[in-house]
């Protein structure tokens, strides 16, 4: 079986996409080329039969942890960060639909004039209709990262895996951009990731994934077709298992 025809390893997945992935080589905001490439990849994966939920971050606009730099308390800063994820969600929704694939943005922070509010049954309805669900607004609560939101959505929607799209091709023993001796893991367990304080996801996300026996696939989003390849279990990646 060739790479182009190999079946997906997982049927329903949550793709965790950082805001930084959407800004491409720009230092801030959205990059049209990166947005189109990622949307094309998502649409292709959905067209091949995968059920996809995308949990999108907001770091290309604002992160809650940045609040201290501008004297904004953390809870309020996290609220600003949630709004940033909705901006990204709406942009990604349009980019996906421009590829001919139906998508719906659902926000954990209710804003009905802009998009639907997130609810489990509504998300399952859209998945059953073949639409990509873009889950914005994080968990809807401060002090929780979008990594934790991704695992939470995976658990409540009975997803088979979380695909964590990053700037590097897996989980390393150290930051490979700083340590040339850093070694990439082919696989490891959630418990090992927590014990070794591996920073690819926060501890709460790993713990929730371990409790619900959800594998996390860590891969680089920088290449064309990266999401489809990760769905097939191909390419350079790290599988974090229960």
ABEGO torsion letter per residue (X at the ends): XBAAABBBABABBBBBBBAAAAAEABABEBBAAAAAAAAAAAAAAAAAGBBBBBBBBAAAABBAAAAAAAGBBAAAAAAAAAAAAAAAAAAAAAAAAAAGBBBBBBBABBBAAABBBBBAAAAAAAAAAGBBBBBBGEAGBBGBBAAAAAAAAAAAAGBABBBBBBABAEBBABBAAABAABBBBABBBAAAAAAAGBAABBAAAAAAAAAAGBBBBBBBAABBGAAAAAAAGBEBBBBBBX
